[in-house]
């Protein structure tokens, strides 16, 4: 798969879904993966991370995922006739 480091990293994060992709996998795309993630965040992607716990203890592994916010649909005046009685 080609593309810039940012494009490849974004694809990996998107493909991981809610599960997230581990930081040790992101290092394979870019050694300074946190800089690439910072750049993606500046471009408007809401990339978040959570720490992986092993045997009840925090590990050095983090999983990065794309947080998606769904905005409610507002119809305004376009469909106001639906509510007229």
N, C-alpha and C positions, 0 to 999 in steps of 0.2 A: 504494500500500500504506500502510495506516494503522498506528497504534500508537505507542507511546512510542519515543523514540530508542533505548532499550535493546532493545525488542522488534524494531525494524527492523534494528538492528545484529546482534543474535543471529541473525535470519533470514538476513541476508547472509553471516555467517560460516558458518552451518550449510550454506547452499546452495553455498558455495565448496568444501566437502569438504576433502580432504587438500591440495588446491592452495593454498587460502587466499585471502583477499581483501586487496587492496593498501590501504595506509593512505590513499592519496589518494582512494580510493573511499569509505572510512569517513568522511572529512572532509565528504563530501556529505551524510551522515546527521547528523553532529554535529561542529562545529568542535573541540570538546574531546573527541574520540573516545577519548583515553586515559582520561579520567575515566569515561566510559561503560563501557569495558572493565574498569576497576578495579571498578566497581559490579557488573558481571556476574560477575567473579571472586569477589567477596565473597558473591554469591548461589550460589556453588558450581560455576560453569562453569570448566573448565580451558582457558582461552584462552591459546594460545601464539603466539609470533611468530618469524619467521626473516627475516634480511636478504636482500634480492635482490642478486645479484652481476651486474654488467654489465661485460663484457670482462675478467673476472677480478678486478674491483675492487668493493668494497662500494659500493652506491648508497645514496641516502637513502630508498629504498623498502623497506618491510617488508610481509610477508604474515602476516595473522593467521588462525589456524585453531583449531578446537575439537579438543582432544586427548581421545580416548575410550579409557578403560581397560576392558578386558573382564575381568571377574573369573571365575575358574574356578568351576564348579558343584561344590558338595559335597553329597553325598546323605545323609550321616549314617546314622542307623538306619533311615530310611524304606525304603531299598532294600537293606538288609544281607542279606536273603534271597537276593539274586543271587549273593553270594559264598560262601554256605554250600555245603558239599559233602556 
